[in-house]
Amino acid sequence: MSTIKQQSSPVVALAGARKAFGDNEVLRGVSLSVDPGEVVAVIGPSGGGKSTLLRCLTLLETLDAGSLSYGELSVARDEGGKTRYVKGPELKRAREHFGLVFQNYNLFPHMTVMQNITDAPVRVQKRQRAEVELEAQALVAKMGLEGCENKVPCQLSGGQQQRVSIARALAMNPEVLYFDEPTSALDPELTAEVLRVIKALAAENMTMVIVTHEMGFAREVADRVLFMDGGVIVEEGPAEQVIDHPREARTRAFLSHLSE
């Protein structure tokens, strides 16, 4: 389990988040803050709001109500029950605070591993290519991908593709890394590869929010676990408490169903 750094302002803070699709209210007043170096695992049944929570945190969806901030940057403010977002340069700054790793990799199929990793830092952040390529080479080594630099995604295993997507997210130097069920598309052996990488990042105090169905992994790597169901956070606390000794009946029912 990672060691949390000394207390400072949260890396990300969400308050009173509401999100509906038509008549279906998927988030119903969710509040969450994540401290520097903290690893938060989000668990719960399908349709409970986990992925929508992640999509709102990463600005892929907009809140209907509630507020969102990254550090001192207020990204979305609740004004009389309706959320108003910042625009232009401030919104661009907000996106630089986080990285997102998708369950289906989302790599550019026509680009090599190195091109996938270096494209955004050069094109979006306007950084020097030589510096970016040096950092990318270090990330390739860190992810155990040496020898794959010039391969395109279809030449890689699922586990390798997911490790490239983690390297791509890290190349932007984010303050928090989000994972949306990063192992759901992988078989057990490849799952173990990716989980080893995430555990190593946790040991380095990388701030992470991980939506996962891997309970053993959540127990081992997370500082805090949130159980979501019905668009609300039903229970949260230290990983061992929530997973091994849940207080809420809905949490117990979900975990007992998993172990059947």
Backbone bond lengths (Angstrom), bond angles and torsions (degrees), N, CA, C in turn:
res aa  C-N    CA-C-N  psi(-1)  N-CA   C-N-CA  omega(-1)  CA-C   N-CA-C  phi
1 M - - - 1.460 - - 1.512 109.18 -
2 S 1.317 116.04 143.16 1.454 119.64 -177.07 1.516 111.33 -72.57
3 T 1.329 115.92 155.51 1.454 121.78 175.25 1.520 108.35 -95.69
4 I 1.326 116.30 121.99 1.464 119.48 -177.58 1.522 109.46 -73.26
5 K 1.306 115.70 137.07 1.448 120.82 178.43 1.531 110.01 -69.72
6 Q 1.326 116.16 169.04 1.449 120.45 177.60 1.519 110.36 -56.84
7 Q 1.344 114.78 146.48 1.458 120.64 -176.27 1.530 112.05 -58.24
8 S 1.293 115.49 134.52 1.459 122.16 170.44 1.513 105.21 -149.54
9 S 1.323 118.19 -171.90 1.457 119.21 -177.89 1.528 109.90 -64.98
10 P 1.330 117.82 148.90 1.466 120.46 -178.84 1.531 111.85 -58.60
11 V 1.320 115.38 146.89 1.467 120.26 173.69 1.526 109.34 -67.06
12 V 1.341 115.50 -41.47 1.459 120.89 178.24 1.524 108.26 -140.75
13 A 1.329 115.98 141.86 1.462 121.31 177.95 1.529 109.32 -138.46
14 L 1.320 114.51 128.91 1.466 122.43 179.37 1.521 106.63 -123.06
15 A 1.339 117.79 135.20 1.461 120.66 -178.29 1.520 110.76 -136.64
16 G 1.333 115.40 129.91 1.464 121.24 174.44 1.509 114.87 59.78
17 A 1.334 116.85 35.76 1.469 120.67 -173.74 1.527 111.79 -71.37
18 R 1.330 113.94 126.97 1.469 120.43 174.38 1.526 108.86 -127.12
19 K 1.332 114.61 138.78 1.465 119.75 178.47 1.523 108.53 -150.07
20 A 1.330 115.75 127.36 1.460 120.91 178.07 1.519 109.80 -126.66
21 F 1.325 114.80 148.24 1.458 121.68 171.04 1.527 105.68 -116.06
22 G 1.330 115.75 102.65 1.459 119.16 -172.74 1.529 109.53 65.68
23 D 1.322 115.71 -127.33 1.469 120.53 179.95 1.528 112.43 -87.90
24 N 1.320 116.52 -2.53 1.467 120.52 -176.44 1.527 110.31 -93.69
25 E 1.329 117.47 103.88 1.461 121.39 178.43 1.526 108.66 -82.82
26 V 1.326 116.02 109.51 1.464 121.48 -172.12 1.523 111.39 -90.23
27 L 1.334 117.89 -35.38 1.467 122.45 172.88 1.521 107.81 -117.74
28 R 1.339 115.09 131.09 1.462 119.64 -173.13 1.529 109.93 -127.34
29 G 1.339 114.86 72.43 1.462 119.20 176.01 1.516 114.39 80.54
30 V 1.323 117.12 41.19 1.474 122.24 -177.29 1.530 110.42 -81.27
31 S 1.327 116.20 133.25 1.466 122.22 174.47 1.522 108.91 -124.68
32 L 1.327 115.78 139.15 1.461 121.39 -176.55 1.515 109.59 -157.24
33 S 1.330 116.77 135.38 1.463 120.15 169.48 1.512 108.49 -132.95
34 V 1.324 115.62 146.47 1.463 122.03 -176.79 1.519 108.51 -126.69
35 D 1.328 116.45 125.56 1.460 121.88 -177.83 1.529 111.63 -86.28
36 P 1.335 117.95 159.65 1.468 120.80 177.91 1.532 111.38 -56.47
37 G 1.317 116.34 132.20 1.456 121.69 177.77 1.505 115.05 81.38
38 E 1.333 117.78 -1.58 1.459 121.15 -177.36 1.526 110.42 -84.90
39 V 1.342 115.53 144.09 1.460 121.80 174.36 1.524 107.32 -114.14
40 V 1.332 116.03 117.88 1.459 122.11 -178.91 1.522 108.68 -113.61
41 A 1.325 116.98 125.42 1.460 121.54 175.02 1.521 108.66 -102.59
42 V 1.332 116.04 136.02 1.458 121.93 178.54 1.520 107.88 -112.99
43 I 1.321 115.92 119.78 1.465 121.10 -177.99 1.526 108.94 -121.90
44 G 1.318 115.64 166.33 1.454 119.84 177.35 1.514 111.37 147.21
45 P 1.336 117.02 170.16 1.466 120.71 -177.09 1.521 112.42 -71.16
46 S 1.315 116.35 161.56 1.469 121.50 174.30 1.521 108.64 -59.93
47 G 1.331 115.54 139.81 1.453 119.86 -179.58 1.510 114.28 83.31
48 G 1.340 116.68 3.98 1.461 120.29 -177.88 1.510 114.16 -82.42
49 G 1.347 117.00 -11.79 1.462 120.78 177.54 1.514 114.92 112.67
50 K 1.332 118.33 1.13 1.466 121.50 -174.67 1.525 112.09 -61.22
51 S 1.324 116.70 -53.11 1.467 120.03 -176.43 1.523 111.43 -68.00
52 T 1.335 117.23 -35.54 1.467 119.88 177.32 1.521 110.04 -65.33
53 L 1.326 116.95 -39.74 1.469 120.90 175.41 1.529 109.75 -56.00
54 L 1.334 116.38 -47.86 1.462 120.86 -178.98 1.532 110.95 -64.23
55 R 1.320 117.25 -39.86 1.467 121.05 -179.20 1.529 111.21 -67.48
56 C 1.327 116.88 -32.36 1.468 119.33 176.56 1.527 110.59 -74.13
57 L 1.323 117.51 -38.39 1.460 120.85 178.22 1.526 111.48 -64.33
58 T 1.339 116.87 -31.63 1.466 121.06 -177.00 1.535 112.52 -100.30
59 L 1.333 116.42 13.12 1.468 123.12 172.98 1.534 113.57 65.82
60 L 1.335 116.37 18.84 1.461 119.59 173.38 1.524 110.59 -80.66
61 E 1.338 115.86 -22.17 1.464 122.45 171.74 1.524 107.63 -128.54
62 T 1.318 116.77 152.57 1.462 120.50 177.29 1.527 109.42 -102.82
63 L 1.321 115.63 143.76 1.457 122.11 177.85 1.527 110.35 -71.08
64 D 1.330 116.18 145.52 1.457 120.70 170.44 1.531 109.82 -80.67
65 A 1.332 115.90 -35.18 1.461 122.17 177.21 1.512 108.04 -151.62
66 G 1.341 115.49 156.33 1.452 119.71 -179.45 1.520 111.50 114.56
67 S 1.332 115.50 176.93 1.465 120.85 -178.95 1.529 110.06 -131.45
68 L 1.332 115.76 154.64 1.456 122.89 -178.55 1.517 108.81 -142.30
69 S 1.320 116.70 132.60 1.464 119.92 176.13 1.520 110.00 -139.82
70 Y 1.336 114.65 149.61 1.461 122.97 173.07 1.521 106.99 -117.20
71 G 1.347 116.42 109.52 1.457 119.93 -175.01 1.515 109.25 58.40
72 E 1.328 115.64 -127.01 1.468 120.47 -179.51 1.532 112.55 -86.42
73 L 1.325 116.67 -4.21 1.462 120.31 -176.93 1.526 111.08 -89.18
74 S 1.316 116.86 113.50 1.461 122.01 175.96 1.527 108.28 -81.82
75 V 1.327 115.88 112.50 1.466 121.55 -174.64 1.525 111.27 -89.69
76 A 1.336 115.74 -39.57 1.458 121.49 -178.62 1.523 108.77 -141.17
77 R 1.329 116.00 130.61 1.461 121.15 -179.66 1.521 109.60 -115.57
78 D 1.328 114.84 141.94 1.456 120.22 175.33 1.528 108.40 -85.80
79 E 1.313 115.78 115.88 1.469 120.57 179.69 1.523 108.75 -118.89
80 G 1.345 114.06 97.05 1.467 119.38 178.73 1.506 113.41 63.80
81 G 1.347 116.72 39.17 1.461 120.29 177.57 1.509 114.90 85.15
82 K 1.337 117.76 4.01 1.474 121.54 175.77 1.530 108.31 -128.31
83 T 1.303 115.85 138.88 1.459 120.12 -175.16 1.523 111.20 -90.94
84 R 1.345 114.59 133.54 1.463 120.82 176.93 1.534 108.82 -117.11
85 Y 1.326 116.65 127.01 1.460 122.40 -176.75 1.528 111.49 -96.57
86 V 1.339 115.12 151.25 1.463 119.51 170.34 1.525 108.51 -69.57
87 K 1.319 116.75 164.30 1.465 121.03 -177.40 1.524 110.72 -130.66
88 G 1.317 115.12 172.21 1.460 121.94 171.47 1.514 114.62 56.98
89 P 1.336 117.58 -130.82 1.468 121.76 -175.14 1.530 113.82 -58.63
90 E 1.348 116.86 -35.76 1.465 119.51 -179.72 1.523 111.27 -67.07
91 L 1.332 116.61 -38.10 1.464 120.24 177.54 1.524 110.06 -66.83
92 K 1.323 117.27 -39.16 1.470 121.78 176.29 1.530 110.08 -61.76
93 R 1.341 116.51 -42.66 1.471 120.67 177.54 1.523 110.92 -61.53
94 A 1.318 116.91 -39.41 1.464 120.91 179.96 1.522 110.75 -60.83
95 R 1.333 116.67 -41.54 1.467 120.61 -177.77 1.533 111.93 -67.05
96 E 1.328 116.85 -22.21 1.465 119.64 179.91 1.524 112.68 -78.01
97 H 1.338 116.85 -9.24 1.464 120.07 -178.90 1.527 112.65 -79.08
98 F 1.324 117.93 -19.43 1.469 119.03 -172.07 1.520 112.16 -135.73
99 G 1.338 114.54 159.79 1.456 122.38 170.70 1.520 108.28 -125.98
100 L 1.316 116.72 153.68 1.470 121.60 -177.74 1.519 110.22 -130.56
101 V 1.319 115.54 129.47 1.470 122.07 175.93 1.525 107.52 -110.41
102 F 1.334 115.82 117.63 1.461 122.04 -176.48 1.529 110.94 -84.62
103 Q 1.331 115.80 158.92 1.464 118.39 178.48 1.528 111.89 -70.59
104 N 1.338 117.41 -25.77 1.471 120.15 -178.13 1.528 112.57 -108.50
105 Y 1.331 115.84 27.88 1.470 125.10 170.76 1.533 114.22 72.49
106 N 1.357 117.66 -51.40 1.468 121.86 179.79 1.533 113.35 55.10
107 L 1.317 117.09 35.60 1.462 120.73 175.04 1.529 109.57 -78.98
108 F 1.345 115.42 155.29 1.465 119.31 174.26 1.524 108.02 -75.44
109 P 1.339 118.62 116.25 1.470 120.46 -171.99 1.518 114.72 -65.42
110 H 1.358 117.03 -25.40 1.465 120.36 -176.06 1.529 112.12 -91.30
111 M 1.340 117.42 -3.42 1.471 121.30 -177.95 1.520 111.07 -102.36
112 T 1.326 116.01 148.36 1.463 120.96 174.43 1.533 109.56 -72.03
113 V 1.327 115.50 171.72 1.468 121.04 176.80 1.524 110.39 -54.71
114 M 1.331 116.49 -49.86 1.469 119.97 -178.46 1.530 111.57 -63.14
115 Q 1.318 116.88 -39.86 1.465 119.66 179.74 1.527 111.22 -66.11
116 N 1.341 116.60 -39.02 1.457 120.28 177.38 1.525 111.36 -61.24
117 I 1.332 116.02 -38.93 1.461 120.47 -176.87 1.527 111.76 -76.29
118 T 1.329 117.38 -37.80 1.469 120.65 -171.75 1.529 114.15 -91.97
119 D 1.322 118.22 -15.56 1.469 120.63 -172.31 1.532 112.74 -57.10
120 A 1.331 117.47 -55.13 1.478 119.77 -174.61 1.533 113.37 -67.75
121 P 1.347 119.98 -44.12 1.469 118.14 177.95 1.532 112.92 -57.78
122 V 1.333 117.33 -36.52 1.472 120.73 -179.76 1.529 110.75 -77.97
123 R 1.339 115.90 -47.20 1.470 119.89 -171.68 1.529 112.50 -81.38
124 V 1.345 116.31 -40.15 1.473 120.09 -175.68 1.522 111.33 -91.12
125 Q 1.336 116.64 -47.23 1.466 119.67 -177.62 1.527 113.13 -86.98
126 K 1.354 116.15 -7.11 1.474 121.75 176.62 1.533 112.10 58.76
127 R 1.329 116.28 36.47 1.459 120.22 179.27 1.530 110.51 -86.85
128 Q 1.328 116.15 161.63 1.460 121.30 -179.70 1.523 110.82 -66.65
129 R 1.333 116.73 130.49 1.461 120.65 -175.63 1.530 112.15 -58.90
130 A 1.321 117.72 -41.85 1.472 120.20 -177.15 1.532 110.60 -61.12
131 E 1.321 116.32 -42.17 1.463 120.78 179.63 1.533 110.91 -66.46
132 V 1.324 115.82 -42.94 1.467 121.06 -179.71 1.529 110.69 -63.93
133 E 1.332 116.62 -42.35 1.467 119.57 -178.80 1.522 111.39 -66.27
134 L 1.332 116.89 -34.68 1.466 120.48 176.55 1.529 110.19 -63.83
135 E 1.342 116.69 -45.24 1.464 120.73 178.23 1.526 110.79 -65.79
136 A 1.327 116.57 -37.27 1.466 120.63 -179.78 1.523 110.74 -64.86
137 Q 1.330 116.91 -38.57 1.456 120.36 178.41 1.526 110.47 -63.37
138 A 1.341 116.36 -39.20 1.465 120.58 177.36 1.529 110.37 -65.22
139 L 1.330 117.21 -38.49 1.463 120.51 178.30 1.530 111.66 -67.95
140 V 1.328 116.46 -37.59 1.471 120.80 176.33 1.532 109.66 -58.40
141 A 1.331 116.00 -45.34 1.468 120.40 179.01 1.528 110.75 -65.09
142 K 1.308 116.36 -42.67 1.467 121.92 -178.79 1.529 111.12 -61.82
143 M 1.328 116.33 -35.36 1.471 121.40 -179.35 1.528 112.73 -87.04
144 G 1.332 117.33 0.96 1.462 120.04 -179.95 1.512 113.04 68.91
145 L 1.334 116.51 37.54 1.463 121.55 -175.49 1.528 113.15 -113.98
146 E 1.331 116.80 17.56 1.472 118.92 178.74 1.521 110.21 -56.72
147 G 1.330 115.76 136.95 1.461 120.95 -177.78 1.517 113.33 92.94
148 C 1.343 116.08 -10.12 1.469 120.15 -179.43 1.527 112.94 -103.28
149 E 1.330 116.67 2.52 1.464 120.77 -171.14 1.528 113.80 -53.36
150 N 1.335 117.28 -38.25 1.462 120.44 -174.83 1.525 113.62 -102.64
151 K 1.329 116.14 10.71 1.465 120.16 176.76 1.526 109.71 -85.88
152 V 1.335 115.86 152.14 1.465 121.04 173.96 1.533 107.57 -97.74
153 P 1.341 117.91 161.65 1.462 120.41 -172.70 1.523 116.28 -50.99
154 C 1.337 118.00 -37.72 1.469 119.09 -177.08 1.521 112.58 -67.26
155 Q 1.328 117.46 -12.86 1.471 121.51 177.90 1.534 112.10 -92.19
156 L 1.328 117.25 2.41 1.460 122.03 -175.89 1.527 111.05 -112.74
157 S 1.332 116.01 155.70 1.456 120.27 172.25 1.526 108.99 -73.66
158 G 1.334 116.50 166.99 1.458 120.19 177.71 1.520 112.06 -59.33
159 G 1.342 115.93 -41.37 1.459 119.55 179.09 1.517 112.23 -63.58
160 Q 1.345 116.04 -39.63 1.470 119.75 177.37 1.533 110.74 -65.85
161 Q 1.336 116.41 -41.91 1.467 119.46 179.11 1.527 110.99 -61.57
162 Q 1.344 116.74 -40.19 1.461 118.60 179.74 1.526 111.04 -67.94
163 R 1.317 116.97 -34.73 1.473 119.41 177.30 1.533 111.02 -69.03
164 V 1.338 117.12 -33.16 1.470 119.66 174.05 1.532 109.48 -64.74
165 S 1.318 116.67 -41.16 1.468 118.97 -178.75 1.528 111.10 -66.91
166 I 1.333 117.84 -32.54 1.473 120.96 174.74 1.524 109.30 -67.40
167 A 1.336 117.06 -44.65 1.465 120.84 178.11 1.525 110.63 -60.98
168 R 1.325 116.84 -41.14 1.473 121.11 178.90 1.527 110.58 -60.51
169 A 1.328 117.02 -42.57 1.469 120.44 179.23 1.524 110.96 -66.77
170 L 1.329 116.97 -41.16 1.466 121.06 -179.10 1.527 112.06 -68.02
171 A 1.328 117.11 -27.69 1.468 121.07 -178.25 1.525 112.17 -62.34
172 M 1.336 117.01 -19.91 1.467 121.18 179.41 1.534 111.51 -86.84
173 N 1.346 116.08 1.38 1.477 121.52 -179.57 1.531 112.64 53.58
174 P 1.339 116.97 53.08 1.460 119.24 -177.86 1.526 111.78 -75.15
175 E 1.338 115.47 158.84 1.456 120.25 175.50 1.522 111.45 -84.76
176 V 1.313 116.78 -26.25 1.464 121.22 177.66 1.523 108.23 -140.10
177 L 1.322 115.01 141.75 1.462 121.45 -179.43 1.525 107.92 -115.53
178 Y 1.336 115.65 127.61 1.464 121.49 178.38 1.528 109.51 -104.58
179 F 1.327 115.40 139.75 1.459 121.36 177.21 1.528 108.66 -124.87
180 D 1.333 117.29 126.15 1.460 121.35 176.82 1.524 108.66 -104.01
181 E 1.333 116.16 94.42 1.472 122.93 -178.77 1.530 110.73 44.01
182 P 1.332 117.45 64.74 1.464 121.13 -170.92 1.516 115.28 -65.87
183 T 1.338 118.17 -13.49 1.469 119.11 -178.10 1.526 113.07 -115.28
184 S 1.330 117.77 7.36 1.469 119.41 -172.69 1.526 112.76 -66.77
185 A 1.339 117.48 -23.38 1.474 120.07 -178.34 1.531 112.45 -96.23
186 L 1.336 116.62 7.41 1.463 120.20 -171.68 1.526 112.31 -113.75
187 D 1.344 115.17 152.01 1.463 118.54 173.93 1.535 108.96 -79.68
188 P 1.347 118.26 169.74 1.474 120.66 -172.39 1.527 114.77 -55.49
189 E 1.332 117.76 -40.29 1.463 119.77 -178.24 1.528 111.20 -66.18
190 L 1.334 116.48 -43.85 1.459 120.51 179.63 1.531 110.68 -71.17
191 T 1.328 116.40 -32.92 1.471 120.54 174.99 1.520 109.93 -57.18
192 A 1.333 116.51 -45.37 1.470 120.76 -178.67 1.528 110.87 -59.82
193 E 1.343 117.43 -38.32 1.476 121.71 178.52 1.529 110.58 -58.14
194 V 1.324 115.48 -49.42 1.469 120.79 -175.68 1.529 110.49 -69.65
195 L 1.326 117.12 -40.33 1.467 119.73 -179.57 1.531 111.17 -64.55
196 R 1.327 117.03 -33.44 1.482 119.86 176.30 1.526 110.65 -61.82
197 V 1.328 116.07 -41.31 1.473 120.66 179.27 1.523 110.28 -63.57
198 I 1.340 116.73 -44.89 1.470 120.44 -178.35 1.525 110.44 -65.85
199 K 1.333 117.42 -38.71 1.469 120.60 177.09 1.524 110.90 -62.36
200 A 1.330 116.39 -39.34 1.470 120.32 178.82 1.529 110.30 -64.81
201 L 1.326 117.33 -38.46 1.472 120.54 177.34 1.530 110.54 -65.92
202 A 1.319 116.63 -38.60 1.469 120.49 177.84 1.527 110.38 -62.47
203 A 1.329 116.16 -39.93 1.465 120.81 179.48 1.535 111.41 -65.17
204 E 1.337 116.15 -23.42 1.472 121.09 178.37 1.535 111.67 -92.40
205 N 1.339 116.50 10.59 1.472 122.15 178.93 1.522 113.68 66.12
206 M 1.318 116.87 31.63 1.463 119.78 172.33 1.525 108.42 -72.21
207 T 1.324 117.33 128.44 1.467 121.28 177.15 1.520 108.23 -73.53
208 M 1.347 116.82 126.09 1.458 119.90 -175.27 1.520 111.50 -141.92
209 V 1.329 115.10 144.76 1.463 122.62 169.62 1.522 106.19 -122.06
210 I 1.330 116.23 120.06 1.461 120.67 -170.62 1.521 109.88 -123.65
211 V 1.330 116.76 114.15 1.461 121.05 169.86 1.529 106.31 -82.46
212 T 1.324 116.48 120.46 1.468 119.02 -173.12 1.519 111.34 -147.63
213 H 1.326 114.91 154.37 1.464 120.73 171.24 1.527 110.40 -110.68
214 E 1.337 117.12 7.43 1.469 122.41 179.24 1.532 108.73 -91.07
215 M 1.337 116.46 94.79 1.470 120.07 -174.04 1.532 112.35 -67.13
216 G 1.322 117.04 -39.24 1.461 119.74 179.21 1.522 111.01 -62.64
217 F 1.302 115.79 -40.91 1.467 121.16 177.74 1.522 110.78 -65.00
218 A 1.338 116.53 -45.51 1.469 120.73 179.57 1.525 110.29 -59.38
219 R 1.314 116.65 -42.63 1.463 120.37 -179.69 1.529 111.13 -63.31
220 E 1.332 115.72 -38.06 1.469 120.49 -174.36 1.527 112.94 -78.19
221 V 1.333 117.24 -37.44 1.471 119.24 -168.65 1.528 113.81 -106.10
222 A 1.343 118.11 -24.44 1.466 120.16 -172.44 1.523 112.30 -85.35
223 D 1.325 115.45 140.32 1.457 120.99 170.36 1.524 110.26 -78.09
224 R 1.330 114.93 -33.20 1.462 120.54 -176.25 1.522 108.79 -142.59
225 V 1.328 115.95 142.93 1.463 121.51 177.93 1.519 108.62 -120.58
226 L 1.347 115.64 134.11 1.459 122.24 172.89 1.516 108.21 -109.66
227 F 1.332 116.57 130.09 1.465 120.48 172.68 1.521 107.96 -103.63
228 M 1.341 115.74 117.97 1.466 121.63 -179.43 1.522 110.92 -108.42
229 D 1.326 115.03 137.98 1.459 120.75 174.81 1.521 107.38 -156.71
230 G 1.321 116.67 138.40 1.450 120.61 177.23 1.512 114.24 63.49
231 G 1.343 117.06 26.35 1.454 120.71 176.33 1.511 115.34 81.71
232 V 1.326 117.19 10.32 1.466 120.76 177.87 1.526 109.73 -132.19
233 I 1.340 115.57 160.23 1.457 120.21 171.79 1.529 106.60 -85.43
234 V 1.322 115.77 108.49 1.466 121.72 -175.99 1.523 110.68 -76.44
235 E 1.348 114.97 -39.09 1.472 119.95 -176.04 1.515 108.80 -153.49
236 E 1.328 116.23 142.71 1.461 120.37 173.10 1.512 109.46 -146.86
237 G 1.327 114.80 153.05 1.453 119.58 179.26 1.514 110.05 167.39
238 P 1.344 117.47 -171.63 1.463 120.29 176.73 1.531 110.46 -55.79
239 A 1.326 116.06 146.99 1.467 120.84 -174.12 1.522 112.69 -54.20
240 E 1.312 117.14 -47.38 1.469 119.67 -176.30 1.524 111.34 -65.10
241 Q 1.329 116.68 -35.95 1.467 119.02 179.98 1.532 110.75 -67.19
242 V 1.328 117.30 -49.56 1.464 119.98 -175.63 1.524 111.37 -67.27
243 I 1.315 117.44 -41.21 1.468 120.32 -175.26 1.526 112.21 -82.29
244 D 1.326 117.86 -40.85 1.473 120.60 -175.72 1.526 113.58 -93.32
245 H 1.345 116.89 -28.65 1.465 120.12 -177.24 1.533 110.42 -137.50
246 P 1.336 117.15 59.35 1.471 119.48 -177.17 1.526 111.40 -63.07
247 R 1.330 115.10 143.27 1.465 120.35 -178.30 1.519 112.41 -91.77
248 E 1.348 115.97 -28.14 1.460 119.94 -174.02 1.532 111.53 -95.24
249 A 1.326 115.59 141.01 1.472 120.88 -178.09 1.525 111.55 -59.92
250 R 1.343 117.53 -38.24 1.468 120.14 -179.12 1.523 111.06 -66.38
251 T 1.324 117.15 -36.31 1.472 120.78 176.72 1.521 109.68 -65.99
252 R 1.320 115.82 -45.79 1.477 119.77 -179.21 1.526 110.45 -60.92
253 A 1.322 117.22 -42.32 1.469 120.90 -178.96 1.525 110.82 -63.65
254 F 1.330 116.79 -42.32 1.469 121.17 179.69 1.529 110.34 -63.10
255 L 1.328 117.48 -47.30 1.464 120.74 -176.69 1.523 111.80 -69.52
256 S 1.320 117.21 -35.71 1.481 119.10 179.11 1.519 109.94 -68.91
257 H 1.340 116.87 -34.12 1.466 120.45 176.70 1.522 110.81 -65.05
258 L 1.334 117.26 -37.97 1.468 121.23 179.15 1.512 111.75 -63.99
259 S 1.336 116.77 -34.75 1.469 119.97 -174.12 1.522 113.08 -85.53
260 E 1.344 117.27 -3.42 1.465 120.22 -179.54 1.519 111.42 -70.31
